[in-house]
Amino acid sequence: MKREYVMNQPLVPELEEFMGRVREIFGARWLTNFGRVEEEFQRALQSRLGAPFVLPVTNATFGLFTVLKALGVKGEVLTVPYTFPATYHTLFHLPETRPVFVDVSPESFCIDPEKAEAAITPATTAILAVHAYGFPCDVERLGRIARDRGLALIYDAAPCFGVRLQGASVTRFGDAAVLSFHGTKVFHTAEGGAIVCRDAELLDRCRLFTNFGIRNEWTVETAGLNGKLDEIRSALGLVNLKRVDEGIRSRERVVRSYLDFFRSLAHESIRVNPHLYEDPDVELNYTYFPIVVAPSARLSRDILYRKLRERRIHSRTYYFPTVLDLPVYERYDFRTGDVSNAAYLSRNVLCLPVNPYFDEEDVAYITGCLADILGKR
């Protein structure tokens, strides 16, 4: 059977090490509800992220929902259409909020602070920004806007585990940031996530909401839901923490090879935004490698996607479709201005596979196929 060059595969721990933790859990007969292993995992995340206020949750989507509820966000919330749908889906499930879609910068893929500020109205209460592909937003400008306008600032940091800005985790910015621990990410618990927030009071409200709003055996303080992370996935997280740096290094080798290839190729239809990989203030985790394919009669993003697929190379059209593209979203109430950059990127960006199991031969095969398709060999 021929090799398939898939977009991503999770690094997994040694089975016996993981099963050793599972045996401990089974021996204790405590599988969920803030058990000893979940608490150990929480402390390990605090140490790794350099953040005192961290709450593991069942997934990042629920984490975003929890933060918005805990902050009491209502009214208009500025966000972007150029993101994974979970970002704005959380707002669609909060009937007291109304998404306002703001354009992104074609240079960073992230929300454009100038356009965000221009979109603020008296009804605006929060900014839900996205660190697209793990590239940090302009956190300083967004922070100033939020402080000056009295807005809550939440970051969808789903792919950002291991990303550091100015020497510390990018999750330290804003009122809160939410990480994904989905199996496609550089660090995972199969399914899961974490809320990283600024203070103990907000952490307490988030924890309360993820436990049905139950304070103790006799007291229910709010109509919360169930978003706790169980002991088994917490154990998987603990053992996977030992491999996360190995995974980042493996992905970096793939990304650096792609960068070298596209520098030598210098194809007029392909843009890779190399400055995003050269910022001395940023340490990336290399989860994604997006390229922008300028459409022409001979080449487009979708043509490149299909031709790679024919060669068993599985790229992804992140982020397409978006809220701008599908009729299903017409039933929801939102406001949008000029989001032409987001619309262009959603139709022309292709993410090449960045798999931690790729070796030099695998990358050479992929870049060789690209050279053939692009007519440069």
Number of C-alpha atoms within 10 A of each C-alpha: 3 5 9 11 22 18 17 22 16 19 20 19 17 10 9 9 12 18 15 11 19 19 11 13 19 12 9 11 9 16 18 17 13 18 16 16 24 26 15 16 23 22 17 16 22 16 12 13 21 14 18 17 22 27 26 29 29 22 24 28 23 23 30 30 20 25 25 23 16 19 17 11 20 18 17 23 27 24 27 28 28 31 25 19 15 15 23 25 16 19 24 18 11 16 12 12 22 21 27 24 26 28 26 27 17 16 13 18 24 24 29 22 23 15 16 21 17 9 17 19 10 8 12 22 21 25 28 24 30 29 23 23 24 25 27 25 22 15 18 12 14 22 19 13 19 19 13 9 16 12 19 21 25 24 27 28 29 28 27 29 26 22 23 21 20 10 11 17 19 26 30 19 20 23 20 27 30 33 27 29 27 20 17 19 25 30 30 25 27 18 18 26 28 25 27 30 25 18 14 12 12 18 21 15 19 27 27 24 25 24 19 17 19 18 15 9 6 7 9 14 14 14 12 20 15 16 24 24 26 20 25 21 22 27 24 21 28 23 19 22 19 12 15 21 15 14 23 20 14 19 25 20 18 23 22 14 16 20 17 10 16 19 13 9 15 11 14 8 15 19 16 18 16 12 9 14 16 11 11 10 11 19 21 23 26 28 28 27 20 22 19 21 23 17 15 9 5 8 14 20 22 16 14 18 18 15 14 19 15 10 15 15 21 18 22 17 18 21 23 22 17 20 20 17 14 10 8 8 14 11 8 13 12 17 14 16 11 11 18 13 17 26 21 14 23 23 22 22 25 25 21 24 25 25 27 23 16 19 12 10 9 15 20 16 14 19 16 15 17 20 16 11 15 16 9 11 10
